[in-house]
């Protein structure tokens, strides 16, 4: 094969590899997206139910946007809303309904600390659960347990359900299904603690029911059938679904942008290396569209098989990402995997369109030159950038600077959103202005190289500056890899560091009572207060609220972390109140972080939805700064407990050095930790949340590095004539390699510095937004690993092909 044929084959091999990985990455994001759109919690206890009636599963509102018509937005309800038991009578009147069970569910702890779900015995038939031994409960102190609890029928057991542990007699056991404890219906309703209410009204039927008639019988409530019944049992999947949709779309958008930059640069480089061929076609009479058509057809011949293979591989990659996220608890365990041809087809279409667009853009110059000038134009690289590219690049720089200004002048969600726009704008600007950056790097870094090595350094400086378009195609993916990897990784660590710092600085408690189970009964805080030496004990109930938050001038519904705190909160926590008083937090009031207050002040009325979807209007009594450490919303403890799935507290903050071990011993699964141990537990939680960032960096960063290596190998392989010419004029093999090493240092150094500058500006803006000071949390080890992970393969991709080419010929000659 001729040298030209080898170059064309190598170019298309590189394009094939880049398109394959692009399709695999885009398709894997599609798998996560489809899984999120189709995800339902598994149907366990309601397997025999025809329909399940529950409270509203989402909140909705019409939000006005400046200059636009109102937009309908929804957010899922995270806590389980209640339904009135009285509605069961209307359901029983629907034709075809055999029965309706008012199902209640509450956490039960055994004496060993194991957690099971408590229900009335009438709900056992809904799975159905069947007795494997003994009989059903008949008295308030009798219970039927799952065999997995390890307590046989006839024995006594101590169970904790909403209060202190009490003795119960085990009258029977059930063999299958999730761990459960069944009480008499009356006892279960008493332990549930919400008279006249239930978690769900479960409908059984002999045949198919008219869903419309069911909905008409209970207006305002949700009727779930089929797979949707599982969402009533466990709302975790339903609550996580919008976040995973946003995550998949975000990763997919970044993947498409990355594919355009990497694949576009590769196709542009391959097209420039074939400029002589296209120039010859123009010289013999080919029209511009004939030249473009040839390149587009060749791109299709390469892109179609690459996109097909990548699309198929994306299904396995998406399944692996899903499995990893499930295994690390980044997704709820009921979050199922959906696999269909749709993500592969979408990846195929997106990859092909991206390849054709970049090929069309790359062919514009070589197809527009006049035939008489074609051969001369192909021999030299243009000294100036096209005007459209220069203007567009400057526009993106201005957009990035504007986003920087917004992020430094605001805080909270608005600043975070502008930071995302900042990094994208600067990366696109780098791709457009790459040749200018390459020339700048050649002047600055090349001068240092020439001083360090007068011969080889000067040759490397000249080579990097003479082929600025080629160098720009090389440094752009290098800068993209550094900017993306550092921003994605250290943005999460900056937020986590700020969260830990705010939580630690604002924790005034000396000790914390925590639970290894679902939570602590309400009496735990009161018991702690009675201990001599305790000056304050604050029960804390974690929950969520949905609120319209202003971001970049527009309001969007967002799910916010919230905490319900007791009256003694000021003694045990310091959220850094800037106005108002936390002591006024009682009844229909609320305290907001400055990040979400958005113009509200002390005395204003805040409108939002509580965890179970109840819409409230509360008077703002305090605005505070430490929203990351304490959540964006603080509620009265009674309000949060009344509108949560369970009334159990997450922990109790205690001020005082008293011995609290007797208090903890009274409750199953409870223990006392100091403030340092509590902070370590929070750190583990935050590290788990950072898993998604690691997955994103590994997937997209890996693809970028592959693109970098492919681009550099192609660019180096196309320089046979240049290396041969250097040998002909007397340069030794060692001198050529030394010059190439200096050129690599200049080009890769420019790319590394550009990417590091983008990442640093972005992280400084983010740190200013979340902490008020430009101090991002950057791990030197991780930063060095990212730099080495990009620079090492990139340098190898430049030097190893050159070594092979120079070793292949015993005598220097032009190919």
C-alpha positions in Angstrom: 0.0 0.0 0.0 1.2 3.5 -0.8 1.9 6.1 1.8 -1.1 8.1 0.7 -3.3 4.9 1.0 -1.9 4.2 4.5 -2.7 7.8 5.6 -6.3 7.6 4.3 -6.7 4.2 5.9 -5.3 5.4 9.2 -7.5 8.5 9.0 -10.7 6.4 8.6 -9.6 4.0 11.2 -9.3 6.8 13.6 -12.7 8.3 12.6 -14.2 4.8 13.0 -12.8 4.4 16.5 -14.0 7.8 17.6 -17.5 7.4 16.2 -17.8 4.0 17.7 -17.0 5.3 21.2 -19.2 8.3 20.7 -22.1 6.1 19.8 -21.5 3.8 22.8 -21.3 6.8 25.2 -24.4 8.5 23.8 -26.4 5.2 23.8 -25.4 4.3 27.4 -26.9 7.7 28.5 -30.0 6.7 26.5 -30.2 3.5 28.5 -30.2 5.4 31.7 -32.8 7.8 30.3 -35.1 5.1 29.2 -34.7 3.3 32.5 -35.7 6.4 34.3 -38.7 7.1 32.1 -40.0 3.5 32.5 -38.8 2.9 36.1 -41.3 1.7 38.7 -40.6 0.2 42.1 -41.2 -3.6 42.1 -44.7 -4.8 43.1 -44.2 -6.8 46.3 -47.1 -6.6 48.8 -49.7 -5.5 46.3 -49.3 -8.4 43.9 -52.9 -9.6 44.3 -54.4 -6.1 44.0 -56.3 -4.9 41.0 -55.7 -1.2 41.8 -54.1 0.9 44.5 -55.6 4.3 45.5 -53.1 6.7 47.1 -52.6 10.4 47.5 -51.2 12.7 44.8 -47.9 11.4 43.5 -46.7 14.8 42.2 -47.3 18.5 42.7 -47.8 20.9 39.8 -47.9 24.6 39.2 -48.1 27.1 36.3 -45.0 29.3 36.4 -44.9 32.5 34.5 -41.7 33.3 32.5 -40.8 36.8 31.4 -42.2 37.4 27.9 -43.6 33.9 27.6 -46.8 32.1 28.4 -47.1 30.2 31.7 -45.3 26.9 31.8 -46.7 23.8 33.5 -44.2 22.1 35.7 -44.4 19.1 38.0 -42.2 17.4 40.7 -42.8 14.1 42.4 -43.8 13.8 46.0 -41.0 12.2 48.0 -43.0 11.3 51.2 -46.1 9.1 51.2 -49.3 11.1 51.2 -52.3 9.8 53.2 -55.8 8.9 52.0 -59.0 9.1 54.1 -60.3 5.6 55.1 -63.9 6.9 54.5 -63.2 6.9 50.7 -63.2 3.1 50.8 -67.0 3.1 50.9 -67.1 4.9 47.5 -64.7 2.5 46.0 -66.7 -0.5 47.2 -69.7 0.9 45.3 -67.8 0.7 41.9 -69.0 -2.3 39.8 -66.6 -5.3 39.9 -64.9 -4.3 43.2 -64.7 -7.3 45.5 -63.1 -5.6 48.5 -61.1 -2.6 49.7 -58.3 -2.8 52.3 -57.2 0.3 54.1 -53.5 -0.5 54.2 -51.2 1.1 56.8 -47.5 0.7 57.0 -45.1 1.7 59.8 -41.5 0.6 60.7 -41.0 -2.0 63.4 -37.7 -2.8 65.1 -37.0 -6.2 66.7 -34.9 -6.5 69.8 -31.9 -7.3 67.6 -32.3 -4.0 65.7 -33.6 -5.7 62.5 -36.2 -3.5 60.8 -39.5 -4.9 59.3 -42.6 -3.3 58.0 -45.7 -3.3 60.2 -49.2 -3.8 58.8 -52.7 -5.0 59.7 -53.4 -8.7 59.2 -56.2 -7.8 56.7 -53.5 -6.6 54.3 -51.7 -10.0 54.3 -54.0 -11.2 51.5 -52.8 -8.4 49.2 -49.5 -10.2 48.3 -50.8 -12.7 49.4 -48.9 -13.7 52.5 -49.8 -17.2 53.7 -49.3 -18.7 57.1 -46.5 -21.3 57.2 -47.1 -22.0 60.9 -49.6 -20.9 63.7 -52.6 -18.7 63.3 -53.5 -15.0 62.7 -53.3 -12.4 65.5 -56.5 -11.9 67.6 -55.4 -9.6 70.4 -53.5 -6.3 70.6 -50.4 -8.0 72.0 -50.2 -10.7 69.3 -48.2 -10.6 66.0 -47.4 -12.7 63.0 -43.8 -12.4 61.8 -41.9 -13.3 58.7 -39.8 -16.5 59.1 -36.7 -14.4 58.2 -37.0 -12.8 61.7 -35.9 -16.1 63.2 -38.6 -16.2 65.9 -40.9 -19.3 65.8 -44.6 -19.2 66.6 -45.4 -19.5 70.3 -42.4 -17.4 71.4 -42.5 -13.9 72.9 -40.6 -11.0 71.2 -39.9 -7.4 72.1 -40.9 -5.1 69.2 -40.6 -1.3 68.9 -43.2 0.4 66.8 -43.3 4.2 67.3 -42.5 4.2 71.0 -40.5 2.2 73.5 -40.2 -1.6 72.9 -43.2 -3.7 74.0 -43.6 -7.5 74.4 -45.7 -9.4 71.8 -46.6 -13.1 71.5 -45.8 -14.6 68.1 -48.9 -16.5 67.0 -47.7 -17.4 63.5 -45.2 -17.0 60.8 -45.3 -16.3 57.0 -42.6 -17.8 54.7 -42.4 -15.5 51.7 -42.2 -11.8 50.9 -40.4 -8.8 52.3 -39.9 -8.8 56.1 -43.2 -7.9 57.8 -45.0 -7.9 61.1 -48.8 -8.3 61.1 -50.9 -7.0 63.9 -54.7 -7.0 64.3 -56.2 -4.3 62.2 -57.2 -2.3 65.3 -53.7 -2.6 66.8 -52.1 -1.7 63.5 -54.3 1.5 63.2 -53.3 2.5 66.7 -49.6 2.0 66.1 -49.9 3.8 62.8 -50.9 6.9 64.8 -53.1 8.7 62.2 -56.8 8.1 63.0 -59.1 7.9 60.0 -56.2 7.8 57.5 -54.3 5.1 55.6 -51.3 4.9 53.3 -53.4 3.4 50.5 -56.8 1.9 49.7 -56.1 -1.4 48.0 -58.8 -2.6 45.6 -59.3 -6.3 44.9 -61.6 -7.5 42.1 -62.8 -10.8 40.4 -62.3 -9.4 36.9 -61.1 -6.3 35.0 -62.1 -3.0 36.6 -63.1 0.2 35.0 -60.3 2.6 35.9 -62.3 5.6 34.9 -65.0 4.6 37.4 -62.5 4.2 40.1 -61.0 7.6 39.5 -64.4 9.2 39.4 -65.2 7.7 42.8 -62.1 9.3 44.4 -61.4 12.6 42.7 -58.1 14.2 43.7 -56.5 10.8 44.5 -54.2 8.7 42.4 -55.3 5.3 41.0 -52.4 3.0 40.2 -52.6 -0.2 38.2 -50.1 -2.6 36.7 -46.4 -1.7 37.3 -47.3 1.6 38.8 -48.6 -0.2 41.9 -45.0 -0.6 43.1 -44.6 3.2 43.3 -47.2 3.3 46.1 -45.3 0.7 48.1 -42.0 2.4 47.7 -41.8 6.1 46.6 -38.0 6.1 46.3 -37.9 5.2 42.6 -40.7 7.7 41.8 -38.8 10.5 43.7 -35.5 9.6 42.0 -36.9 9.4 38.5 -36.7 13.2 37.6 -33.2 13.5 38.9 -32.0 10.5 36.9 -33.8 11.9 33.8 -32.0 15.2 34.3 -28.7 13.4 34.9 -29.0 11.3 31.8 -30.0 14.3 29.6 -27.1 16.3 31.1 -24.5 13.5 30.6 -26.0 12.8 27.1 -25.7 16.5 26.2 -22.1 16.7 27.4 -21.4 13.4 25.5 -22.9 14.9 22.2 -20.9 18.1 22.7 -17.7 16.1 23.4 -18.4 13.9 20.4 -18.7 17.0 18.2 -15.5 18.4 19.4 -13.4 15.2 19.3 -14.9 13.7 16.2 -15.1 17.1 14.5 -11.4 17.8 15.1 -10.5 14.3 13.9 -12.4 14.6 10.7 -11.1 18.1 10.1 -7.6 16.9 10.6 -8.1 14.0 8.3 -9.6 16.3 5.6 -6.7 18.7 5.8 -4.2 15.8 5.4 -6.0 14.9 2.1 -6.0 18.5 0.9 -3.7 17.6 -2.1 -6.2 15.0 -3.2 -9.1 17.3 -3.0 -7.1 20.1 -4.7 -6.4 17.8 -7.6 -10.1 17.0 -8.0 -10.8 20.7 -8.1 -8.0 21.3 -10.6 -9.4 18.7 -13.0 -12.9 20.2 -12.9 -14.8 18.8 -9.9 -17.4 21.1 -8.5 -17.4 22.1 -4.8 -20.5 19.9 -4.1 -18.8 16.9 -5.8 -15.9 17.2 -3.5 -18.2 17.6 -0.5 -20.3 14.7 -1.6 -17.2 12.5 -1.9 -16.2 13.3 1.7 -19.7 12.9 3.0 -20.1 9.4 1.3 -16.7 8.3 2.7 -17.8 9.5 6.2 -21.0 7.5 5.8 -19.1 4.4 4.8 -17.0 4.7 7.9 -19.7 6.1 10.3 -22.5 3.7 9.6 -20.7 0.5 10.8 -19.0 2.4 13.6 -22.3 3.8 14.8 -24.0 0.4 14.5 -21.3 -1.4 16.6 -21.2 1.5 19.1 -25.0 1.5 19.4 -25.0 -2.2 20.2 -22.2 -1.9 22.7 -24.0 1.0 24.3 -26.7 -1.3 25.7 -24.0 -3.3 27.6 -22.3 -0.2 28.8 -25.5 1.4 29.9 -26.4 -1.8 31.8 -23.0 -1.8 33.5 -23.4 1.8 34.6 -26.8 1.0 35.9 -25.5 -2.0 37.8 -22.7 0.0 39.3 -25.0 2.8 40.5 -27.4 0.3 42.0 -24.5 -1.5 43.8 -23.2 1.7 45.3 -26.6 2.9 46.4 -26.5 5.9 44.0 -29.9 4.5 42.7 -32.7 3.0 44.7 -32.5 -0.8 44.6 -36.0 -1.0 43.0 -34.8 1.2 40.1 -35.1 -1.3 37.3 -33.1 -1.6 34.0 -35.0 -1.1 30.7 -33.3 -2.3 27.6 -34.7 -1.8 24.1 -33.4 -0.9 20.7 -34.4 2.8 21.2 -31.1 4.0 22.8 -29.0 2.2 20.2 -31.1 3.7 17.4 -30.9 7.1 18.9 -27.1 6.8 19.4 -26.8 5.7 15.7 -28.8 8.6 14.4 -27.0 11.2 16.6 -23.6 9.9 15.8 -24.2 9.8 12.0 -25.7 13.4 12.1 -22.7 14.6 14.1 -20.3 13.0 11.7 -21.9 14.4 8.6 -22.2 17.9 10.1 -18.5 17.9 11.1 -17.5 16.5 7.7 -19.5 19.1 5.9 -17.9 21.9 7.9 -14.4 20.4 7.4 -14.9 20.2 3.6 -16.0 23.8 3.2 -12.5 25.3 2.7 -11.0 22.6 0.5 -14.1 22.6 -1.7 -14.4 26.4 -2.1 -11.0 27.2 -3.5 -10.7 28.0 -7.2 -9.4 25.2 -9.4 -6.4 27.2 -10.6 -5.4 27.9 -7.0 -6.2 24.5 -5.7 -2.8 22.8 -5.8 -1.0 25.8 -4.5 -3.5 26.3 -1.6 -3.2 22.6 -0.6 0.5 22.9 -0.1 0.4 25.6 2.6 -1.7 26.1 5.6 -3.7 29.3 5.7 -2.2 31.9 8.1 -5.5 33.3 9.3 -8.7 31.8 10.7 -11.9 32.1 8.7 -13.9 35.2 9.8 -16.9 33.1 10.9 -14.8 31.0 13.1 -13.1 34.0 14.7 -16.3 35.9 15.3 -18.1 32.9 16.7 -15.2 32.1 19.0 -15.2 35.6 20.3 -18.9 35.5 20.9 -18.5 32.4 23.0 -15.8 34.0 25.0 -18.1 37.0 25.7 -20.9 34.5 26.7 -18.5 32.8 29.1 -17.4 36.1 30.6 -21.0 37.1 31.1 -21.7 33.7 32.9 -18.6 34.4 35.0 -20.0 37.8 36.0 -23.4 36.2 36.9 -21.8 33.5 39.0 -19.7 35.9 41.0 -22.6 38.4 41.5 -25.1 35.8 42.7 -25.3 32.7 44.8 -27.1 29.4 45.1 -28.9 27.8 42.2 -28.5 30.8 39.9 -24.8 30.8 40.4 -24.5 27.1 39.9 -26.5 27.2 36.7 -24.3 30.0 35.3 -21.2 28.0 36.2 -22.4 25.3 33.9 -22.8 27.8 31.1 -19.4 29.2 31.8 -17.5 25.9 31.3 -19.4 25.0 28.1 -18.9 28.4 26.6 -15.2 28.4 27.2 -14.7 24.9 25.9 -16.6 25.8 22.6 -14.5 28.9 22.3 -11.3 26.9 22.7 -12.5 24.6 19.9 -13.1 27.5 17.6 -10.0 29.5 18.5 -7.6 26.6 18.9 -5.2 27.7 16.1 -4.8 31.1 17.8 -4.1 29.4 21.1 -1.6 27.1 19.4 0.2 30.1 17.9 0.2 31.8 21.3 1.6 28.7 22.9 4.2 28.4 20.2 5.5 31.9 21.0 5.4 31.6 24.7 6.4 28.0 25.4 8.4 27.8 22.2 10.7 30.5 23.5 11.4 28.5 26.6 12.1 25.4 24.5 14.5 27.3 22.2 16.4 28.6 25.3 16.6 25.1 26.8 17.7 23.4 23.5 18.9 25.8 20.8 18.7 23.2 18.0 15.9 20.7 18.8 13.9 23.2 20.8 13.9 25.7 17.9 12.8 23.0 15.5 10.0 22.0 17.8 8.9 25.7 18.2 8.9 26.2 14.4 6.9 23.0 13.8 4.3 23.9 16.4 3.8 27.4 15.0 3.9 26.6 11.3 1.0 24.1 11.5 -1.3 26.0 13.8 -4.5 24.3 12.4 -3.1 20.9 13.1 -1.9 22.0 16.5 -5.3 23.5 17.3 -7.0 20.2 16.4 -4.6 18.5 18.8 -4.8 20.9 21.8 -8.6 21.2 21.7 -9.4 17.7 22.9 -6.5 17.9 25.4 -8.0 21.1 26.9 -11.4 19.5 26.8 -10.2 16.5 28.7 -8.5 18.6 31.4 -11.3 21.1 31.8 -14.1 18.5 31.9 -12.3 16.1 34.2 -11.2 18.7 36.7 -14.5 20.6 36.7 -16.7 17.6 37.1 -14.6 16.0 39.8 -13.6 19.1 41.8 -17.0 20.8 41.6 -18.4 17.8 43.6 -15.6 17.9 46.0 -16.0 21.6 46.5 -19.7 21.3 47.3 -19.0 18.3 49.6 -16.2 20.2 51.4 -18.5 23.2 51.8 -21.3 21.0 53.1 -19.1 19.3 55.6 -17.7 22.6 56.7 -21.1 24.3 57.2 -22.4 21.3 59.1 -19.4 21.1 61.4 -19.2 24.9 62.0 -22.9 25.0 62.7 -23.1 22.0 65.0 -23.3 23.1 68.6 -24.2 19.7 70.0 -21.9 17.8 72.2 -23.5 14.4 71.4 -25.9 13.0 68.9 -28.3 10.1 69.3 -28.6 8.2 66.1 -30.4 5.1 65.0 -29.2 2.1 62.9 -32.8 1.5 61.9 -35.5 3.7 60.3 -35.3 6.3 63.0 -35.9 7.3 66.6 -39.4 7.6 68.4 -40.5 11.0 69.5 -39.9 10.1 73.1 -36.1 9.8 72.6 -35.6 13.6 72.6 -37.8 14.1 75.7 -35.9 11.3 77.5 -32.6 13.0 76.7 -33.8 16.3 78.1 -34.6 14.7 81.4 -31.0 13.5 81.9 -29.1 15.6 84.4 -26.5 17.7 82.7 -28.4 18.0 79.4 -29.2 21.7 78.6 -30.9 21.1 75.3 -32.1 18.2 73.1 -33.3 18.9 69.6 -35.1 16.2 67.5 -34.3 16.5 63.8 -36.6 15.1 61.1 -35.2 15.1 57.5 -37.7 15.6 54.7 -38.1 17.5 51.4 -40.2 20.3 50.1 -41.0 21.5 46.6 -40.6 25.1 45.9 -40.5 27.5 42.9 -36.9 28.8 42.9 -35.6 31.5 40.7 -32.6 30.5 38.5 -31.1 32.9 35.9 -34.2 35.1 36.1 -36.7 32.3 35.7 -38.6 30.2 38.3 -38.5 26.4 38.3 -40.0 23.9 40.6 -37.2 22.2 42.6 -37.1 19.6 45.3 -35.2 21.0 48.3 -33.7 19.3 51.3 -35.5 20.3 54.5 -35.3 19.6 58.2 -37.9 19.7 60.9 -36.3 20.9 64.1 -37.5 21.2 67.7 -37.9 24.4 69.7 -34.4 24.2 71.2 -32.8 24.4 67.8 -30.8 27.6 68.5 -29.0 25.8 71.4 -27.8 22.9 69.3 -27.4 24.2 65.7 -26.2 27.4 64.1 -27.2 27.8 60.5 -25.8 31.3 60.6 -29.0 33.3 60.7 -28.5 36.7 58.9 -32.0 38.0 59.7 -34.8 36.9 62.0 -34.7 34.3 64.8 -34.7 30.6 64.7 -36.6 30.6 68.1 -39.7 31.9 66.3 -39.9 28.7 64.2 -43.2 27.2 65.3 -46.7 26.7 63.9 -47.1 28.0 60.3 -43.6 29.4 59.9 -40.5 28.6 57.9 -36.8 29.5 57.8 -35.1 29.7 54.4 -31.5 29.7 53.2 -30.3 32.7 51.3 -29.8 30.5 48.2 -33.6 30.0 47.8 -35.1 33.0 49.5 -35.1 34.8 46.1 -36.3 38.2 47.3 -38.3 36.9 50.4 -37.5 38.5 53.7 -38.5 38.0 57.3 -42.2 38.5 57.5 -42.8 37.5 53.9 -45.1 34.6 53.0 -43.4 31.6 51.3 -45.5 29.2 49.3 -44.4 25.6 48.9 -45.4 22.0 49.1 -44.5 19.8 52.0 -43.0 16.3 51.6 -46.4 14.6 51.1 -47.6 17.2 48.6 -49.6 19.4 51.0 -49.5 23.0 49.8 -48.8 25.5 52.5 -48.2 29.2 53.0 -45.8 29.9 55.8 -44.4 33.1 57.3 -40.7 33.5 57.0 -39.1 33.9 60.4 -35.4 33.6 59.5 -33.0 33.8 56.6 -29.7 31.9 57.0 -26.5 31.3 55.2 -25.6 27.7 55.7 -28.0 26.1 53.3 -25.6 23.3 52.3 -25.0 22.1 55.8 -28.6 22.4 57.1 -30.8 22.1 54.0 -32.5 25.0 52.2 -35.6 24.9 54.4 -36.1 24.6 58.1 -39.6 23.7 59.4 -41.1 23.3 62.8 -40.6 19.7 63.9 -44.3 19.0 64.2 -45.0 20.1 60.7 -42.3 17.9 59.2 -43.3 14.9 61.2 -47.0 15.2 60.3 -46.3 15.3 56.6 -43.6 12.6 56.4 -43.8 8.9 55.6 -43.1 8.1 59.3 -43.0 10.4 62.3 -39.6 8.9 63.5 -36.8 11.3 64.0 -33.5 10.9 62.1 -31.4 11.9 65.0 -31.4 14.0 68.2 -28.8 16.8 68.8 -27.9 17.0 72.5 -26.1 19.8 74.3 -24.3 18.7 77.5 -21.7 16.1 78.5 -24.2 13.8 80.3 -24.2 10.0 80.0 -26.9 9.2 77.4 -26.2 5.5 77.1 -29.3 4.6 79.3 -31.5 6.6 77.0 -30.1 4.9 73.8 -30.5 1.5 75.5 -34.2 2.0 75.8 -34.7 2.1 72.0 -33.8 -0.7 69.6 -30.9 0.3 67.3 -30.2 3.6 69.0 -26.7 4.7 70.0 -24.8 7.8 71.1 -22.0 9.3 69.0 -19.9 12.4 69.5 -19.9 15.3 67.0 -16.8 14.0 65.3 -18.2 10.6 64.6 -21.4 12.2 63.4 -19.4 14.4 61.0 -17.6 11.3 59.6 -21.0 9.7 58.9 -22.0 12.8 56.9 -18.7 12.6 55.0 -19.4 9.0 54.0 -22.8 10.1 52.7 -21.3 12.8 50.6 -18.6 10.5 49.2 -21.4 8.2 48.1 -23.1 11.0 46.3 -19.8 11.8 44.5 -20.0 8.3 42.8 -22.0 9.7 39.9 -19.3 12.3 39.2 -16.7 9.6 39.1 -18.8 7.5 36.7 -19.3 10.5 34.4 -15.6 11.4 34.5 -14.5 7.8 33.8 -17.0 7.5 30.9 -16.7 10.8 29.1 -13.1 11.5 30.2 -12.1 8.0 28.8 -13.7 8.8 25.5 -12.0 12.2 25.3 -8.6 10.6 26.0 -9.3 8.0 23.3 -10.1 10.8 20.9 -6.9 12.6 21.9 -4.7 9.5 21.3 -6.4 8.8 17.9 -6.1 12.4 16.8 -2.4 12.7 17.7 -1.5 9.3 16.2 -3.2 10.4 12.9 -1.5 13.8 12.9 1.9 12.2 13.6 1.4 9.5 11.0 0.6 12.1 8.3 4.1 13.7 8.7 6.2 11.1 6.9 7.2 13.6 4.2 8.2 16.2 6.9 10.4 13.7 8.8 11.9 12.4 5.6 12.8 16.0 4.5 14.5 16.6 7.8 16.6 13.5 7.4 17.5 14.5 3.8 18.8 17.9 5.0 21.1 16.2 7.5 19.1 15.8 10.7 19.8 12.6 12.6 17.0 10.3 13.9 17.8 11.4 17.4 17.6 15.1 16.5 14.2 14.6 14.8 12.8 12.7 17.8 14.2 15.4 20.2 12.5 18.1 18.1 9.3 16.2 18.2 9.5 15.8 22.0 9.8 19.6 22.3 7.0 20.1 19.9 4.8 17.7 22.0 5.8 19.6 25.1 4.7 22.9 23.5 1.4 21.7 21.9 0.4 19.5 24.8 1.5 22.1 27.3 -0.7 24.7 25.6 -3.6 22.3 25.8 -3.0 21.4 29.4 -2.6 25.1 30.4 -5.8 26.0 28.5 -7.8 23.2 30.1 -6.5 24.0 33.5 -7.3 27.7 33.1 -10.9 26.9 32.1 -11.3 24.5 35.0 -9.7 26.9 37.5 -11.9 29.8 36.4 -15.0 27.6 36.7 -14.1 26.2 40.0 -13.2 29.6 41.5 -16.6 30.9 40.4 -18.4 27.8 41.8 -16.5 28.1 45.1 -17.4 31.8 45.3 -21.1 30.9 44.8 -21.3 28.1 47.4 -18.9 29.3 50.1 -18.5 33.0 49.5 -14.7 32.7 49.0 -12.8 31.6 45.9 -11.3 28.5 47.5 -12.3 25.3 45.6 -11.5 22.0 47.1 -8.9 20.5 44.7 -7.0 17.3 45.5 -3.4 17.7 44.3 -3.2 13.9 43.8 -6.4 13.7 41.8 -5.3 16.8 39.7 -1.9 15.2 39.0 -3.6 12.0 38.0 -5.9 13.8 35.5 -3.0 15.7 34.0 -0.8 12.5 33.8 -3.8 10.5 32.4 -4.2 12.9 29.6 -0.6 14.0 28.9 0.9 10.5 29.1 -1.2 8.8 26.4 -1.1 12.0 24.3 2.7 12.2 24.4 3.0 8.4 23.6 0.6 8.9 20.6 2.9 11.5 19.2 6.3 9.9 19.8 5.7 6.2 19.3 4.4 6.4 15.7 7.3 8.8 14.9 9.8 6.3 16.3 8.3 3.5 14.2 8.4 5.7 11.0 12.0 6.8 11.6 13.1 3.2 12.3 11.3 1.7 9.3 13.6 3.3 6.7 17.4 2.8 6.7 17.9 5.7 4.4 16.0 9.0 4.4 13.8 9.5 1.4 10.6 11.2 0.5 7.6 8.9 0.3 
